[in-house]
Amino acid sequence: MSSQPSKQPQEIIEAIMDRLDERVLKRLIDEPVDKAVQNFKYENKEQIDHRQIQKILSGFAAHIYKEGLKSSLTQDDFLPFTISLLDRYYQGNFSNGFTAAILDAANGKEEDVKIVLQRMAEIIKTTEREKYISGIFKTNIDISDWHLRCRIAEFLLARYEPHLIPALQKYPPAQLVDEIPYLLSIIISNTFTLQQTIDSL
């Protein structure tokens, strides 16, 4: 693990929060995905069957990861990856999963296909953010050091009390050591929202 026993909870939290700043996430993930979405081209037909829709969706996933995120995903066939991604996360008009995405785009109207692709783009952003955030936590917090995690939880409860719901504030730090990523995500989200409000005044 890269975290050092000599580091104090405040140092660790500040390092994590710097890397999880919303501007950083937008620059690394959201903006490249959005740019790739704008550049994606596909053949639009009035009538398309499920195989053509599958080709569009898997081509879109490949384009986002290869051209947008510059991912090291090397698979030639993105269809299995796309099916897995949509089965886990896609929420359609009447159902969920890969089949729902196919049905939502099945009438061939360009607007319907675009809506499905936009939902896919948001799914990719969310999953890539989750992976990035998980990696930041794992490289900055030694999960084998229970005492350090207790001190980090204690620091978060004391320093960011206004950002946490009362139900969380009543827990002792020892019971929150496994919830540090969750606590931090709440704090970061609330801090960003507050900053947006201040900036808009």
C-alpha positions in Angstrom: 0.0 0.0 0.0 1.2 3.5 -0.7 -0.2 5.1 2.4 2.4 5.7 5.0 1.9 5.1 8.8 3.5 8.5 9.5 0.8 10.3 7.6 -1.9 12.0 9.6 -5.6 11.6 8.8 -5.8 15.3 7.7 -3.0 14.8 5.2 -4.6 11.7 3.8 -8.0 13.2 3.5 -6.7 16.4 1.9 -4.7 14.3 -0.7 -7.8 12.2 -1.5 -10.1 15.3 -1.8 -7.6 17.0 -4.1 -7.7 14.1 -6.5 -11.5 13.8 -6.2 -12.2 17.4 -6.8 -15.2 17.7 -9.2 -13.2 19.7 -11.7 -10.6 16.8 -11.8 -13.3 14.2 -12.4 -14.9 16.3 -15.2 -11.5 16.8 -16.9 -10.5 13.2 -16.7 -13.8 11.5 -17.4 -16.8 13.6 -18.2 -15.3 15.9 -20.8 -13.5 13.1 -22.8 -16.7 11.1 -22.9 -18.8 14.1 -24.0 -16.4 14.9 -26.8 -16.4 11.2 -28.0 -20.3 11.3 -27.9 -20.3 14.3 -30.2 -17.8 12.6 -32.6 -19.6 9.3 -32.8 -21.1 8.5 -36.2 -23.4 5.6 -37.2 -25.6 4.7 -40.1 -29.2 5.8 -39.3 -31.9 3.9 -41.0 -35.7 4.2 -40.7 -36.0 0.5 -39.9 -33.3 -1.2 -38.0 -33.3 -4.7 -36.5 -31.9 -5.8 -33.2 -28.6 -6.9 -34.7 -28.0 -3.4 -36.2 -28.9 -1.9 -32.9 -26.4 -4.2 -31.1 -23.8 -3.0 -33.6 -24.5 0.6 -32.9 -24.4 0.2 -29.1 -21.3 -1.9 -29.1 -19.6 0.5 -31.6 -20.6 3.4 -29.4 -19.0 1.7 -26.3 -15.8 0.9 -28.3 -15.7 4.5 -29.5 -16.1 6.0 -26.0 -13.4 3.8 -24.4 -10.9 3.9 -27.3 -11.3 7.5 -28.6 -12.6 9.3 -25.5 -11.1 7.6 -22.4 -8.0 6.2 -24.2 -8.7 3.0 -22.4 -6.4 0.0 -22.5 -9.4 -2.3 -23.1 -8.2 -4.4 -26.0 -11.1 -6.6 -26.8 -12.0 -6.7 -30.5 -15.7 -7.4 -29.9 -17.3 -4.9 -27.5 -20.7 -6.6 -27.7 -20.2 -8.8 -24.6 -18.9 -5.8 -22.6 -21.8 -3.7 -23.8 -24.3 -6.3 -22.8 -22.8 -6.7 -19.4 -22.7 -2.9 -18.8 -26.3 -2.3 -19.9 -27.6 -5.4 -18.0 -26.2 -4.0 -14.8 -27.0 -0.3 -15.2 -29.5 0.6 -18.0 -32.9 1.8 -16.9 -35.2 2.0 -19.8 -38.6 3.4 -20.5 -40.5 0.2 -19.5 -37.8 -2.2 -18.4 -34.1 -2.4 -17.5 -31.0 -4.0 -19.0 -29.6 -4.7 -22.4 -32.9 -5.9 -23.8 -34.6 -2.7 -22.6 -32.0 -0.6 -24.5 -32.7 -2.6 -27.7 -36.4 -2.1 -27.3 -36.0 1.6 -26.6 -34.1 2.1 -29.8 -36.0 -0.4 -31.9 -38.3 1.9 -33.8 -35.3 3.4 -35.5 -36.2 7.0 -34.8 -32.9 8.9 -34.6 -34.1 10.7 -31.4 -34.8 7.4 -29.7 -31.4 6.0 -30.6 -29.7 9.2 -29.4 -31.5 8.9 -26.0 -30.2 5.4 -25.5 -26.7 6.4 -26.5 -26.9 9.4 -24.1 -28.0 7.1 -21.3 -25.1 4.8 -22.1 -22.7 7.7 -21.9 -24.0 8.6 -18.5 -23.6 5.0 -17.4 -20.0 5.0 -18.6 -19.3 8.3 -16.8 -20.7 6.9 -13.6 -18.9 3.6 -13.7 -15.6 5.2 -14.7 -15.9 7.7 -11.8 -16.6 4.8 -9.4 -13.5 3.0 -10.6 -11.3 6.1 -10.3 -12.6 6.9 -6.9 -12.1 3.4 -5.7 -8.6 3.4 -6.9 -7.8 6.7 -5.1 -9.1 5.3 -1.8 -7.1 2.1 -2.2 -3.9 3.9 -3.0 -4.2 6.4 -0.1 -5.8 4.4 2.7 -4.1 1.3 4.0 -7.1 -0.9 4.6 -5.0 -3.3 6.8 -4.4 -0.4 9.3 -7.6 -0.5 11.3 -6.3 2.1 13.9 -5.5 4.6 11.1 -8.9 4.1 9.6 -10.5 4.8 13.0 -8.5 8.0 13.2 -9.6 9.0 9.7 -13.3 8.3 10.5 -12.9 10.3 13.7 -11.3 13.2 11.8 -14.2 13.2 9.2 -16.9 13.2 11.9 -15.3 16.1 13.7 -14.2 18.2 10.7 -17.2 17.8 8.4 -20.0 17.3 10.9 -22.3 19.9 9.1 -22.0 17.9 5.9 -23.2 14.7 7.4 -26.7 13.6 8.3 -27.5 13.3 12.0 -27.9 9.5 11.7 -24.2 9.2 10.7 -23.0 11.6 13.4 -24.2 9.4 16.2 -22.0 6.5 15.2 -18.6 6.0 16.9 -15.7 6.2 14.5 -14.9 2.5 15.0 -18.2 1.6 13.4 -17.5 3.7 10.3 -14.1 2.5 9.3 -15.6 0.6 6.3 -17.7 3.6 5.3 -15.0 6.1 4.8 -15.4 6.2 1.0 -19.2 6.7 1.5 -18.6 9.5 4.0 -16.1 11.2 1.7 -18.4 11.0 -1.3 -21.2 12.7 0.8 -18.8 15.4 2.0 -17.3 16.0 -1.5 -20.8 16.2 -3.1 -22.1 18.6 -0.5 -19.0 20.7 -0.6 -19.3 21.0 -4.4 -23.0 21.8 -4.2 -22.3 24.6 -1.7 -19.5 26.0 -3.8 -21.8 26.0 -6.9 -24.3 28.0 -4.9 -21.7 30.5 -3.7 -20.4 30.9 -7.3 -23.9 31.6 -8.6 -24.6 34.4 -6.2 
